[in-house]
């Protein structure tokens, strides 16, 4: 439903508000793009793999210590 404006001040106020909302949305999109690029960096992929491998290695070491040969 389109709003009906009684004067130009209401129209200008609404246009300013809509412009601010558009600029905020644009900044949020830019922030999401940056976060997405950061998530795809190799360091962010390698770090969890190294952590899991080290946990698995410690588990295997402890298991080897407590099992009979």
Predicted model as a PDB file, atoms N, CA, C, CB and O in Angstrom, pLDDT in the B-factor column:
MODEL        1                                                                  
ATOM      1  N   UNK A   1       0.850  -1.179   0.000  1.00 68.00           N  
ATOM      2  CA  UNK A   1       0.000   0.000   0.000  1.00 68.00           C  
ATOM      3  C   UNK A   1       0.895   1.242   0.000  1.00 68.00           C  
ATOM      4  CB  UNK A   1      -0.967  -0.002   1.230  1.00 68.00           C  
ATOM      5  O   UNK A   1       1.785   1.377   0.840  1.00 68.00           O  
ATOM      6  N   UNK A   2       0.656   2.118  -0.924  1.00 75.00           N  
ATOM      7  CA  UNK A   2       1.444   3.331  -1.027  1.00 75.00           C  
ATOM      8  C   UNK A   2       0.956   4.357  -0.007  1.00 75.00           C  
ATOM      9  CB  UNK A   2       1.373   3.904  -2.454  1.00 75.00           C  
ATOM     10  O   UNK A   2      -0.245   4.577   0.146  1.00 75.00           O  
ATOM     11  N   UNK A   3       1.910   4.979   0.686  1.00 76.00           N  
ATOM     12  CA  UNK A   3       1.483   6.013   1.643  1.00 76.00           C  
ATOM     13  C   UNK A   3       1.036   7.272   0.910  1.00 76.00           C  
ATOM     14  CB  UNK A   3       2.625   6.349   2.627  1.00 76.00           C  
ATOM     15  O   UNK A   3       1.536   7.595  -0.168  1.00 76.00           O  
ATOM     16  N   UNK A   4       0.106   7.961   1.504  1.00 86.00           N  
ATOM     17  CA  UNK A   4      -0.323   9.234   0.920  1.00 86.00           C  
ATOM     18  C   UNK A   4       0.312  10.348   1.745  1.00 86.00           C  
ATOM     19  CB  UNK A   4      -1.901   9.364   0.893  1.00 86.00           C  
ATOM     20  O   UNK A   4       0.204  10.381   2.970  1.00 86.00           O  
ATOM     21  N   UNK A   5       0.963  11.239   1.055  1.00 86.00           N  
ATOM     22  CA  UNK A   5       1.672  12.333   1.718  1.00 86.00           C  
ATOM     23  C   UNK A   5       0.836  13.597   1.645  1.00 86.00           C  
ATOM     24  CB  UNK A   5       3.063  12.564   1.080  1.00 86.00           C  
ATOM     25  O   UNK A   5       0.229  13.911   0.622  1.00 86.00           O  
ATOM     26  N   UNK A   6       0.824  14.308   2.757  1.00 89.00           N  
ATOM     27  CA  UNK A   6       0.052  15.550   2.800  1.00 89.00           C  
ATOM     28  C   UNK A   6       0.915  16.763   2.496  1.00 89.00           C  
ATOM     29  CB  UNK A   6      -0.603  15.714   4.158  1.00 89.00           C  
ATOM     30  O   UNK A   6       0.407  17.811   2.098  1.00 89.00           O  
ATOM     31  N   UNK A   7       2.246  16.616   2.689  1.00 92.00           N  
ATOM     32  CA  UNK A   7       3.140  17.729   2.368  1.00 92.00           C  
ATOM     33  C   UNK A   7       4.515  17.176   1.969  1.00 92.00           C  
ATOM     34  CB  UNK A   7       3.265  18.709   3.581  1.00 92.00           C  
ATOM     35  O   UNK A   7       4.797  15.985   2.099  1.00 92.00           O  
ATOM     36  N   UNK A   8       5.346  18.083   1.483  1.00 94.00           N  
ATOM     37  CA  UNK A   8       6.668  17.671   1.017  1.00 94.00           C  
ATOM     38  C   UNK A   8       7.590  17.274   2.160  1.00 94.00           C  
ATOM     39  CB  UNK A   8       7.302  18.783   0.217  1.00 94.00           C  
ATOM     40  O   UNK A   8       8.505  16.477   1.952  1.00 94.00           O  
ATOM     41  N   UNK A   9       7.384  17.793   3.337  1.00 94.00           N  
ATOM     42  CA  UNK A   9       8.224  17.432   4.486  1.00 94.00           C  
ATOM     43  C   UNK A   9       8.065  15.948   4.821  1.00 94.00           C  
ATOM     44  CB  UNK A   9       7.866  18.301   5.718  1.00 94.00           C  
ATOM     45  O   UNK A   9       9.048  15.262   5.098  1.00 94.00           O  
ATOM     46  N   UNK A  10       6.837  15.462   4.794  1.00 92.00           N  
ATOM     47  CA  UNK A  10       6.610  14.033   5.050  1.00 92.00           C  
ATOM     48  C   UNK A  10       7.294  13.182   3.982  1.00 92.00           C  
ATOM     49  CB  UNK A  10       5.097  13.721   5.090  1.00 92.00           C  
ATOM     50  O   UNK A  10       7.901  12.154   4.286  1.00 92.00           O  
ATOM     51  N   UNK A  11       7.190  13.614   2.753  1.00 93.00           N  
ATOM     52  CA  UNK A  11       7.813  12.893   1.653  1.00 93.00           C  
ATOM     53  C   UNK A  11       9.337  12.883   1.788  1.00 93.00           C  
ATOM     54  CB  UNK A  11       7.407  13.514   0.319  1.00 93.00           C  
ATOM     55  O   UNK A  11       9.965  11.836   1.632  1.00 93.00           O  
ATOM     56  N   UNK A  12       9.927  14.033   2.073  1.00 95.00           N  
ATOM     57  CA  UNK A  12      11.375  14.126   2.240  1.00 95.00           C  
ATOM     58  C   UNK A  12      11.856  13.295   3.430  1.00 95.00           C  
ATOM     59  CB  UNK A  12      11.792  15.585   2.418  1.00 95.00           C  
ATOM     60  O   UNK A  12      12.895  12.641   3.352  1.00 95.00           O  
ATOM     61  N   UNK A  13      11.113  13.321   4.510  1.00 94.00           N  
ATOM     62  CA  UNK A  13      11.476  12.525   5.687  1.00 94.00           C  
ATOM     63  C   UNK A  13      11.453  11.040   5.353  1.00 94.00           C  
ATOM     64  CB  UNK A  13      10.522  12.820   6.862  1.00 94.00           C  
ATOM     65  O   UNK A  13      12.356  10.297   5.737  1.00 94.00           O  
ATOM     66  N   UNK A  14      10.437  10.618   4.647  1.00 95.00           N  
ATOM     67  CA  UNK A  14      10.330   9.217   4.267  1.00 95.00           C  
ATOM     68  C   UNK A  14      11.457   8.827   3.308  1.00 95.00           C  
ATOM     69  CB  UNK A  14       8.961   8.941   3.625  1.00 95.00           C  
ATOM     70  O   UNK A  14      12.018   7.738   3.428  1.00 95.00           O  
ATOM     71  N   UNK A  15      11.791   9.695   2.366  1.00 96.00           N  
ATOM     72  CA  UNK A  15      12.881   9.418   1.445  1.00 96.00           C  
ATOM     73  C   UNK A  15      14.221   9.326   2.169  1.00 96.00           C  
ATOM     74  CB  UNK A  15      12.943  10.489   0.372  1.00 96.00           C  
ATOM     75  O   UNK A  15      15.043   8.470   1.842  1.00 96.00           O  
ATOM     76  N   UNK A  16      14.445  10.192   3.142  1.00 97.00           N  
ATOM     77  CA  UNK A  16      15.685  10.141   3.924  1.00 97.00           C  
ATOM     78  C   UNK A  16      15.764   8.844   4.723  1.00 97.00           C  
ATOM     79  CB  UNK A  16      15.779  11.355   4.870  1.00 97.00           C  
ATOM     80  O   UNK A  16      16.822   8.220   4.800  1.00 97.00           O  
ATOM     81  N   UNK A  17      14.655   8.445   5.309  1.00 96.00           N  
ATOM     82  CA  UNK A  17      14.618   7.207   6.087  1.00 96.00           C  
ATOM     83  C   UNK A  17      14.905   6.009   5.193  1.00 96.00           C  
ATOM     84  CB  UNK A  17      13.253   7.042   6.780  1.00 96.00           C  
ATOM     85  O   UNK A  17      15.689   5.131   5.553  1.00 96.00           O  
ATOM     86  N   UNK A  18      14.266   5.976   4.026  1.00 96.00           N  
ATOM     87  CA  UNK A  18      14.487   4.880   3.088  1.00 96.00           C  
ATOM     88  C   UNK A  18      15.930   4.857   2.579  1.00 96.00           C  
ATOM     89  CB  UNK A  18      13.520   4.994   1.912  1.00 96.00           C  
ATOM     90  O   UNK A  18      16.507   3.786   2.392  1.00 96.00           O  
ATOM     91  N   UNK A  19      16.503   6.025   2.360  1.00 98.00           N  
ATOM     92  CA  UNK A  19      17.892   6.099   1.920  1.00 98.00           C  
ATOM     93  C   UNK A  19      18.827   5.562   3.014  1.00 98.00           C  
ATOM     94  CB  UNK A  19      18.267   7.557   1.554  1.00 98.00           C  
ATOM     95  O   UNK A  19      19.774   4.833   2.722  1.00 98.00           O  
ATOM     96  N   UNK A  20      18.558   5.923   4.257  1.00 98.00           N  
ATOM     97  CA  UNK A  20      19.371   5.413   5.364  1.00 98.00           C  
ATOM     98  C   UNK A  20      19.234   3.894   5.492  1.00 98.00           C  
ATOM     99  CB  UNK A  20      18.965   6.094   6.685  1.00 98.00           C  
ATOM    100  O   UNK A  20      20.224   3.201   5.727  1.00 98.00           O  
ATOM    101  N   UNK A  21      18.026   3.380   5.341  1.00 97.00           N  
ATOM    102  CA  UNK A  21      17.818   1.930   5.399  1.00 97.00           C  
ATOM    103  C   UNK A  21      18.572   1.229   4.274  1.00 97.00           C  
ATOM    104  CB  UNK A  21      16.316   1.597   5.319  1.00 97.00           C  
ATOM    105  O   UNK A  21      19.135   0.153   4.474  1.00 97.00           O  
ATOM    106  N   UNK A  22      18.581   1.835   3.102  1.00 97.00           N  
ATOM    107  CA  UNK A  22      19.296   1.258   1.966  1.00 97.00           C  
ATOM    108  C   UNK A  22      20.797   1.247   2.224  1.00 97.00           C  
ATOM    109  CB  UNK A  22      18.985   2.037   0.682  1.00 97.00           C  
ATOM    110  O   UNK A  22      21.472   0.261   1.929  1.00 97.00           O  
ATOM    111  N   UNK A  23      21.324   2.343   2.774  1.00 98.00           N  
ATOM    112  CA  UNK A  23      22.754   2.411   3.065  1.00 98.00           C  
ATOM    113  C   UNK A  23      23.153   1.427   4.158  1.00 98.00           C  
ATOM    114  CB  UNK A  23      23.139   3.824   3.476  1.00 98.00           C  
ATOM    115  O   UNK A  23      24.229   0.834   4.087  1.00 98.00           O  
ATOM    116  N   UNK A  24      22.307   1.244   5.163  1.00 97.00           N  
ATOM    117  CA  UNK A  24      22.578   0.270   6.222  1.00 97.00           C  
ATOM    118  C   UNK A  24      22.592  -1.138   5.637  1.00 97.00           C  
ATOM    119  CB  UNK A  24      21.522   0.377   7.354  1.00 97.00           C  
ATOM    120  O   UNK A  24      23.472  -1.936   5.956  1.00 97.00           O  
ATOM    121  N   UNK A  25      21.627  -1.440   4.789  1.00 97.00           N  
ATOM    122  CA  UNK A  25      21.573  -2.763   4.159  1.00 97.00           C  
ATOM    123  C   UNK A  25      22.817  -2.997   3.309  1.00 97.00           C  
ATOM    124  CB  UNK A  25      20.300  -2.904   3.295  1.00 97.00           C  
ATOM    125  O   UNK A  25      23.358  -4.102   3.305  1.00 97.00           O  
ATOM    126  N   UNK A  26      23.277  -1.982   2.592  1.00 97.00           N  
ATOM    127  CA  UNK A  26      24.469  -2.111   1.768  1.00 97.00           C  
ATOM    128  C   UNK A  26      25.699  -2.396   2.634  1.00 97.00           C  
ATOM    129  CB  UNK A  26      24.683  -0.837   0.937  1.00 97.00           C  
ATOM    130  O   UNK A  26      26.526  -3.236   2.277  1.00 97.00           O  
ATOM    131  N   UNK A  27      25.824  -1.702   3.768  1.00 96.00           N  
ATOM    132  CA  UNK A  27      26.953  -1.938   4.676  1.00 96.00           C  
ATOM    133  C   UNK A  27      26.891  -3.347   5.258  1.00 96.00           C  
ATOM    134  CB  UNK A  27      26.962  -0.894   5.813  1.00 96.00           C  
ATOM    135  O   UNK A  27      27.926  -3.988   5.439  1.00 96.00           O  
ATOM    136  N   UNK A  28      25.689  -3.832   5.551  1.00 96.00           N  
ATOM    137  CA  UNK A  28      25.554  -5.200   6.063  1.00 96.00           C  
ATOM    138  C   UNK A  28      25.978  -6.217   5.001  1.00 96.00           C  
ATOM    139  CB  UNK A  28      24.099  -5.471   6.510  1.00 96.00           C  
ATOM    140  O   UNK A  28      26.603  -7.226   5.325  1.00 96.00           O  
ATOM    141  N   UNK A  29      25.645  -5.957   3.752  1.00 95.00           N  
ATOM    142  CA  UNK A  29      26.062  -6.844   2.665  1.00 95.00           C  
ATOM    143  C   UNK A  29      27.581  -6.850   2.540  1.00 95.00           C  
ATOM    144  CB  UNK A  29      25.416  -6.413   1.331  1.00 95.00           C  
ATOM    145  O   UNK A  29      28.185  -7.908   2.363  1.00 95.00           O  
ATOM    146  N   UNK A  30      28.200  -5.679   2.629  1.00 95.00           N  
ATOM    147  CA  UNK A  30      29.655  -5.601   2.548  1.00 95.00           C  
ATOM    148  C   UNK A  30      30.303  -6.350   3.707  1.00 95.00           C  
ATOM    149  CB  UNK A  30      30.114  -4.139   2.540  1.00 95.00           C  
ATOM    150  O   UNK A  30      31.329  -7.006   3.523  1.00 95.00           O  
ATOM    151  N   UNK A  31      29.716  -6.260   4.897  1.00 94.00           N  
ATOM    152  CA  UNK A  31      30.246  -6.972   6.054  1.00 94.00           C  
ATOM    153  C   UNK A  31      30.128  -8.484   5.859  1.00 94.00           C  
ATOM    154  CB  UNK A  31      29.510  -6.539   7.333  1.00 94.00           C  
ATOM    155  O   UNK A  31      31.059  -9.222   6.180  1.00 94.00           O  
ATOM    156  N   UNK A  32      29.000  -8.944   5.340  1.00 93.00           N  
ATOM    157  CA  UNK A  32      28.820 -10.367   5.072  1.00 93.00           C  
ATOM    158  C   UNK A  32      29.828 -10.869   4.044  1.00 93.00           C  
ATOM    159  CB  UNK A  32      27.398 -10.639   4.587  1.00 93.00           C  
ATOM    160  O   UNK A  32      30.347 -11.979   4.160  1.00 93.00           O  
ATOM    161  N   UNK A  33      30.099 -10.046   3.042  1.00 92.00           N  
ATOM    162  CA  UNK A  33      31.085 -10.419   2.028  1.00 92.00           C  
ATOM    163  C   UNK A  33      32.462 -10.584   2.660  1.00 92.00           C  
ATOM    164  CB  UNK A  33      31.135  -9.364   0.906  1.00 92.00           C  
ATOM    165  O   UNK A  33      33.173 -11.541   2.357  1.00 92.00           O  
ATOM    166  N   UNK A  34      32.838  -9.668   3.527  1.00 90.00           N  
ATOM    167  CA  UNK A  34      34.131  -9.745   4.201  1.00 90.00           C  
ATOM    168  C   UNK A  34      34.207 -10.972   5.092  1.00 90.00           C  
ATOM    169  CB  UNK A  34      34.382  -8.483   5.022  1.00 90.00           C  
ATOM    170  O   UNK A  34      35.224 -11.664   5.104  1.00 90.00           O  
ATOM    171  N   UNK A  35      33.147 -11.251   5.839  1.00 88.00           N  
ATOM    172  CA  UNK A  35      33.136 -12.422   6.709  1.00 88.00           C  
ATOM    173  C   UNK A  35      33.225 -13.702   5.880  1.00 88.00           C  
ATOM    174  CB  UNK A  35      31.866 -12.435   7.583  1.00 88.00           C  
ATOM    175  O   UNK A  35      33.905 -14.650   6.273  1.00 88.00           O  
ATOM    176  N   UNK A  36      32.548 -13.732   4.747  1.00 88.00           N  
ATOM    177  CA  UNK A  36      32.580 -14.911   3.878  1.00 88.00           C  
ATOM    178  C   UNK A  36      33.986 -15.124   3.326  1.00 88.00           C  
ATOM    179  CB  UNK A  36      31.567 -14.764   2.721  1.00 88.00           C  
ATOM    180  O   UNK A  36      34.470 -16.254   3.279  1.00 88.00           O  
ATOM    181  N   UNK A  37      34.641 -14.044   2.910  1.00 86.00           N  
ATOM    182  CA  UNK A  37      36.001 -14.158   2.407  1.00 86.00           C  
ATOM    183  C   UNK A  37      36.940 -14.644   3.507  1.00 86.00           C  
ATOM    184  CB  UNK A  37      36.481 -12.812   1.849  1.00 86.00           C  
ATOM    185  O   UNK A  37      37.844 -15.437   3.241  1.00 86.00           O  
ATOM    186  N   UNK A  38      36.739 -14.180   4.731  1.00 82.00           N  
ATOM    187  CA  UNK A  38      37.575 -14.624   5.845  1.00 82.00           C  
ATOM    188  C   UNK A  38      37.355 -16.104   6.131  1.00 82.00           C  
ATOM    189  CB  UNK A  38      37.282 -13.793   7.100  1.00 82.00           C  
ATOM    190  O   UNK A  38      38.301 -16.812   6.476  1.00 82.00           O  
ATOM    191  N   UNK A  39      36.135 -16.573   5.995  1.00 79.00           N  
ATOM    192  CA  UNK A  39      35.838 -17.982   6.238  1.00 79.00           C  
ATOM    193  C   UNK A  39      36.488 -18.888   5.196  1.00 79.00           C  
ATOM    194  CB  UNK A  39      34.335 -18.205   6.249  1.00 79.00           C  
ATOM    195  O   UNK A  39      36.744 -20.059   5.477  1.00 79.00           O  
ATOM    196  N   UNK A  40      36.756 -18.378   4.019  1.00 79.00           N  
ATOM    197  CA  UNK A  40      37.326 -19.191   2.957  1.00 79.00           C  
ATOM    198  C   UNK A  40      38.854 -19.165   2.903  1.00 79.00           C  
ATOM    199  CB  UNK A  40      36.782 -18.738   1.651  1.00 79.00           C  
ATOM    200  O   UNK A  40      39.454 -19.824   2.054  1.00 79.00           O  
ATOM    201  N   UNK A  41      39.484 -18.411   3.801  1.00 79.00           N  
ATOM    202  CA  UNK A  41      40.943 -18.381   3.789  1.00 79.00           C  
ATOM    203  C   UNK A  41      41.488 -19.737   4.221  1.00 79.00           C  
ATOM    204  CB  UNK A  41      41.478 -17.260   4.712  1.00 79.00           C  
ATOM    205  O   UNK A  41      40.878 -20.410   5.052  1.00 79.00           O  
ATOM    206  N   UNK A  42      42.626 -20.148   3.669  1.00 76.00           N  
ATOM    207  CA  UNK A  42      43.187 -21.467   3.985  1.00 76.00           C  
ATOM    208  C   UNK A  42      43.447 -21.670   5.475  1.00 76.00           C  
ATOM    209  CB  UNK A  42      44.474 -21.668   3.226  1.00 76.00           C  
ATOM    210  O   UNK A  42      43.274 -22.778   5.982  1.00 76.00           O  
ATOM    211  N   UNK A  43      43.854 -20.630   6.177  1.00 74.00           N  
ATOM    212  CA  UNK A  43      44.130 -20.768   7.604  1.00 74.00           C  
ATOM    213  C   UNK A  43      42.887 -21.230   8.355  1.00 74.00           C  
ATOM    214  CB  UNK A  43      44.635 -19.444   8.183  1.00 74.00           C  
ATOM    215  O   UNK A  43      42.986 -22.055   9.263  1.00 74.00           O  
ATOM    216  N   UNK A  44      41.743 -20.721   7.995  1.00 72.00           N  
ATOM    217  CA  UNK A  44      40.503 -21.101   8.675  1.00 72.00           C  
ATOM    218  C   UNK A  44      40.097 -22.530   8.357  1.00 72.00           C  
ATOM    219  CB  UNK A  44      39.381 -20.153   8.291  1.00 72.00           C  
ATOM    220  O   UNK A  44      39.305 -23.114   9.097  1.00 72.00           O  
ATOM    221  N   UNK A  45      40.607 -23.106   7.292  1.00 75.00           N  
ATOM    222  CA  UNK A  45      40.326 -24.506   6.965  1.00 75.00           C  
ATOM    223  C   UNK A  45      41.355 -25.422   7.613  1.00 75.00           C  
ATOM    224  CB  UNK A  45      40.314 -24.716   5.440  1.00 75.00           C  
ATOM    225  O   UNK A  45      41.020 -26.528   8.038  1.00 75.00           O  
ATOM    226  N   UNK A  46      42.601 -24.972   7.692  1.00 81.00           N  
ATOM    227  CA  UNK A  46      43.678 -25.821   8.193  1.00 81.00           C  
ATOM    228  C   UNK A  46      43.651 -25.937   9.707  1.00 81.00           C  
ATOM    229  CB  UNK A  46      45.018 -25.282   7.745  1.00 81.00           C  
ATOM    230  O   UNK A  46      43.907 -27.016  10.243  1.00 81.00           O  
ATOM    231  N   UNK A  47      43.353 -24.866  10.398  1.00 80.00           N  
ATOM    232  CA  UNK A  47      43.376 -24.874  11.860  1.00 80.00           C  
ATOM    233  C   UNK A  47      42.488 -25.964  12.470  1.00 80.00           C  
ATOM    234  CB  UNK A  47      42.944 -23.525  12.381  1.00 80.00           C  
ATOM    235  O   UNK A  47      42.969 -26.695  13.336  1.00 80.00           O  
ATOM    236  N   UNK A  48      41.217 -26.115  12.067  1.00 80.00           N  
ATOM    237  CA  UNK A  48      40.402 -27.182  12.653  1.00 80.00           C  
ATOM    238  C   UNK A  48      40.927 -28.579  12.304  1.00 80.00           C  
ATOM    239  CB  UNK A  48      38.963 -27.047  12.184  1.00 80.00           C  
ATOM    240  O   UNK A  48      40.814 -29.503  13.110  1.00 80.00           O  
ATOM    241  N   UNK A  49      41.492 -28.729  11.122  1.00 82.00           N  
ATOM    242  CA  UNK A  49      42.034 -30.030  10.734  1.00 82.00           C  
ATOM    243  C   UNK A  49      43.219 -30.389  11.623  1.00 82.00           C  
ATOM    244  CB  UNK A  49      42.456 -30.026   9.247  1.00 82.00           C  
ATOM    245  O   UNK A  49      43.340 -31.528  12.075  1.00 82.00           O  
ATOM    246  N   UNK A  50      44.089 -29.421  11.872  1.00 83.00           N  
ATOM    247  CA  UNK A  50      45.248 -29.665  12.737  1.00 83.00           C  
ATOM    248  C   UNK A  50      44.801 -29.991  14.155  1.00 83.00           C  
ATOM    249  CB  UNK A  50      46.185 -28.444  12.745  1.00 83.00           C  
ATOM    250  O   UNK A  50      45.360 -30.888  14.787  1.00 83.00           O  
ATOM    251  N   UNK A  51      43.810 -29.282  14.659  1.00 84.00           N  
ATOM    252  CA  UNK A  51      43.318 -29.555  16.012  1.00 84.00           C  
ATOM    253  C   UNK A  51      42.763 -30.970  16.119  1.00 84.00           C  
ATOM    254  CB  UNK A  51      42.241 -28.538  16.406  1.00 84.00           C  
ATOM    255  O   UNK A  51      43.063 -31.680  17.079  1.00 84.00           O  
ATOM    256  N   UNK A  52      41.966 -31.381  15.154  1.00 85.00           N  
ATOM    257  CA  UNK A  52      41.387 -32.729  15.180  1.00 85.00           C  
ATOM    258  C   UNK A  52      42.478 -33.784  15.043  1.00 85.00           C  
ATOM    259  CB  UNK A  52      40.344 -32.894  14.055  1.00 85.00           C  
ATOM    260  O   UNK A  52      42.431 -34.814  15.715  1.00 85.00           O  
ATOM    261  N   UNK A  53      43.454 -33.537  14.182  1.00 84.00           N  
ATOM    262  CA  UNK A  53      44.549 -34.494  14.001  1.00 84.00           C  
ATOM    263  C   UNK A  53      45.367 -34.623  15.277  1.00 84.00           C  
ATOM    264  CB  UNK A  53      45.454 -34.068  12.833  1.00 84.00           C  
ATOM    265  O   UNK A  53      45.771 -35.727  15.640  1.00 84.00           O  
ATOM    266  N   UNK A  54      45.615 -33.524  15.955  1.00 85.00           N  
ATOM    267  CA  UNK A  54      46.390 -33.602  17.190  1.00 85.00           C  
ATOM    268  C   UNK A  54      45.601 -34.322  18.281  1.00 85.00           C  
ATOM    269  CB  UNK A  54      46.789 -32.194  17.664  1.00 85.00           C  
ATOM    270  O   UNK A  54      46.180 -35.088  19.051  1.00 85.00           O  
ATOM    271  N   UNK A  55      44.301 -34.094  18.360  1.00 85.00           N  
ATOM    272  CA  UNK A  55      43.479 -34.820  19.334  1.00 85.00           C  
ATOM    273  C   UNK A  55      43.491 -36.314  19.027  1.00 85.00           C  
ATOM    274  CB  UNK A  55      42.029 -34.284  19.332  1.00 85.00           C  
ATOM    275  O   UNK A  55      43.595 -37.141  19.932  1.00 85.00           O  
ATOM    276  N   UNK A  56      43.384 -36.649  17.752  1.00 82.00           N  
ATOM    277  CA  UNK A  56      43.405 -38.048  17.344  1.00 82.00           C  
ATOM    278  C   UNK A  56      44.764 -38.669  17.655  1.00 82.00           C  
ATOM    279  CB  UNK A  56      43.083 -38.181  15.844  1.00 82.00           C  
ATOM    280  O   UNK A  56      44.832 -39.813  18.104  1.00 82.00           O  
ATOM    281  N   UNK A  57      45.845 -37.925  17.419  1.00 84.00           N  
ATOM    282  CA  UNK A  57      47.194 -38.416  17.707  1.00 84.00           C  
ATOM    283  C   UNK A  57      47.393 -38.666  19.189  1.00 84.00           C  
ATOM    284  CB  UNK A  57      48.234 -37.430  17.210  1.00 84.00           C  
ATOM    285  O   UNK A  57      47.982 -39.681  19.564  1.00 84.00           O  
ATOM    286  N   UNK A  58      46.924 -37.777  20.033  1.00 84.00           N  
ATOM    287  CA  UNK A  58      47.028 -37.960  21.487  1.00 84.00           C  
ATOM    288  C   UNK A  58      46.211 -39.171  21.897  1.00 84.00           C  
ATOM    289  CB  UNK A  58      46.547 -36.692  22.252  1.00 84.00           C  
ATOM    290  O   UNK A  58      46.656 -39.969  22.723  1.00 84.00           O  
ATOM    291  N   UNK A  59      45.022 -39.317  21.331  1.00 82.00           N  
ATOM    292  CA  UNK A  59      44.182 -40.477  21.645  1.00 82.00           C  
ATOM    293  C   UNK A  59      44.894 -41.773  21.273  1.00 82.00           C  
ATOM    294  CB  UNK A  59      42.830 -40.384  20.909  1.00 82.00           C  
ATOM    295  O   UNK A  59      44.888 -42.730  22.048  1.00 82.00           O  
ATOM    296  N   UNK A  60      45.506 -41.809  20.096  1.00 83.00           N  
ATOM    297  CA  UNK A  60      46.215 -43.020  19.658  1.00 83.00           C  
ATOM    298  C   UNK A  60      47.432 -43.287  20.538  1.00 83.00           C  
ATOM    299  CB  UNK A  60      46.649 -42.891  18.186  1.00 83.00           C  
ATOM    300  O   UNK A  60      47.729 -44.444  20.834  1.00 83.00           O  
ATOM    301  N   UNK A  61      48.134 -42.253  20.956  1.00 80.00           N  
ATOM    302  CA  UNK A  61      49.300 -42.413  21.828  1.00 80.00           C  
ATOM    303  C   UNK A  61      48.885 -42.989  23.170  1.00 80.00           C  
ATOM    304  CB  UNK A  61      50.018 -41.070  22.027  1.00 80.00           C  
ATOM    305  O   UNK A  61      49.517 -43.925  23.659  1.00 80.00           O  
ATOM    306  N   UNK A  62      47.837 -42.448  23.773  1.00 83.00           N  
ATOM    307  CA  UNK A  62      47.352 -42.950  25.063  1.00 83.00           C  
ATOM    308  C   UNK A  62      46.866 -44.382  24.899  1.00 83.00           C  
ATOM    309  CB  UNK A  62      46.214 -42.049  25.622  1.00 83.00           C  
ATOM    310  O   UNK A  62      47.122 -45.229  25.755  1.00 83.00           O  
ATOM    311  N   UNK A  63      46.183 -44.650  23.831  1.00 82.00           N  
ATOM    312  CA  UNK A  63      45.680 -46.009  23.588  1.00 82.00           C  
ATOM    313  C   UNK A  63      46.831 -47.005  23.442  1.00 82.00           C  
ATOM    314  CB  UNK A  63      44.798 -46.035  22.326  1.00 82.00           C  
ATOM    315  O   UNK A  63      46.761 -48.130  23.937  1.00 82.00           O  
ATOM    316  N   UNK A  64      47.884 -46.577  22.758  1.00 81.00           N  
ATOM    317  CA  UNK A  64      49.042 -47.448  22.563  1.00 81.00           C  
ATOM    318  C   UNK A  64      49.756 -47.706  23.889  1.00 81.00           C  
ATOM    319  CB  UNK A  64      50.017 -46.826  21.547  1.00 81.00           C  
ATOM    320  O   UNK A  64      50.281 -48.798  24.108  1.00 81.00           O  
ATOM    321  N   UNK A  65      49.778 -46.722  24.761  1.00 80.00           N  
ATOM    322  CA  UNK A  65      50.442 -46.873  26.069  1.00 80.00           C  
ATOM    323  C   UNK A  65      49.700 -47.877  26.935  1.00 80.00           C  
ATOM    324  CB  UNK A  65      50.533 -45.515  26.797  1.00 80.00           C  
ATOM    325  O   UNK A  65      50.335 -48.595  27.707  1.00 80.00           O  
ATOM    326  N   UNK A  66      48.389 -47.952  26.836  1.00 83.00           N  
ATOM    327  CA  UNK A  66      47.613 -48.803  27.721  1.00 83.00           C  
ATOM    328  C   UNK A  66      47.241 -50.157  27.122  1.00 83.00           C  
ATOM    329  CB  UNK A  66      46.378 -48.091  28.120  1.00 83.00           C  
ATOM    330  O   UNK A  66      46.643 -50.985  27.810  1.00 83.00           O  
ATOM    331  N   UNK A  67      47.571 -50.394  25.889  1.00 81.00           N  
ATOM    332  CA  UNK A  67      47.301 -51.710  25.313  1.00 81.00           C  
ATOM    333  C   UNK A  67      48.563 -52.549  25.382  1.00 81.00           C  
ATOM    334  CB  UNK A  67      46.800 -51.591  23.849  1.00 81.00           C  
ATOM    335  O   UNK A  67      49.677 -52.028  25.346  1.00 81.00           O  
ATOM    336  N   UNK A  68      48.371 -53.848  25.481  1.00 66.00           N  
ATOM    337  CA  UNK A  68      49.516 -54.758  25.536  1.00 66.00           C  
ATOM    338  C   UNK A  68      49.995 -55.061  24.126  1.00 66.00           C  
ATOM    339  CB  UNK A  68      49.150 -56.069  26.278  1.00 66.00           C  
ATOM    340  O   UNK A  68      49.198 -55.178  23.195  1.00 66.00           O  
ATOM    341  N   UNK A  69      51.271 -55.182  23.989  1.00 56.00           N  
ATOM    342  CA  UNK A  69      51.845 -55.457  22.673  1.00 56.00           C  
ATOM    343  C   UNK A  69      51.771 -56.896  22.344  1.00 56.00           C  
ATOM    344  CB  UNK A  69      53.261 -55.002  22.597  1.00 56.00           C  
ATOM    345  O   UNK A  69      52.210 -57.307  21.270  1.00 56.00           O  
TER     346      UNK A  69                                                      
ENDMDL                                                                          
END                                                                             
